[in-house]
Amino acid sequence: MAVTRSLFVVTHPEARHHLEARVGGWHDSELTVRGELHAGLIAAELRSRIPSTASAQVFTSDLRRTRTTAGVIADLLCSRAIELRGLREKSYGVAEGRAQSWLDERYAFPPVPEDAFDHAARLDHFEGIDGSETRREAGARIYAAVDEILRQQASHQVVVTHGFAHTFVIARWLELPLEAMGRATFAARSGCITELTEDDLFGNRTLHSLAAVDHLGDS
């Protein structure tokens, strides 16, 4: 049994809004110096995992922190970064760019339904922030972006995105219905790499490794 397709999901490394304790979302913050260093380490790790003879495609959210990360990766893979707005982080509306404490004071947490299969209550929950996306809206947007990526015939693909979006990229690869994504989350850390694979025998799609950060070392 051989792997016929690999999809690497990368979350951008440290960005300015992390250090300043500001809300991310669609706020267009840039990588820190440490984040730029980590982008190079991520690229080197991917280069070691993807055969030099393989043609790799790189897709990225169009926000600066992901575009910069994807550019470093694409250069080392002798590819180019293709920007997809659909890979952006969940939008937090008027909270974006504000102090995280501002959002914390106003955020309405989603309910925990008595019926464990009542996903709609969480998917459609309004968090109390004007202009913010619901979980369903963000998920549908990210699913559509992943569909566009998977229509490309490539053995190795890299998706550079954000922490919340990371869950929905994985879920779409695993063909989990959006209607079942009210509670599921796949843990992520800044600068992590998740590896997803498909085999040639069973045609299974596998979550091969989740949110690895060993490549970042102690830097």
Order of alpha helices (4+ residues) and beta strands (2+ residues): beta-alpha-alpha-beta-alpha-beta-alpha-alpha-alpha-beta-alpha-beta-beta
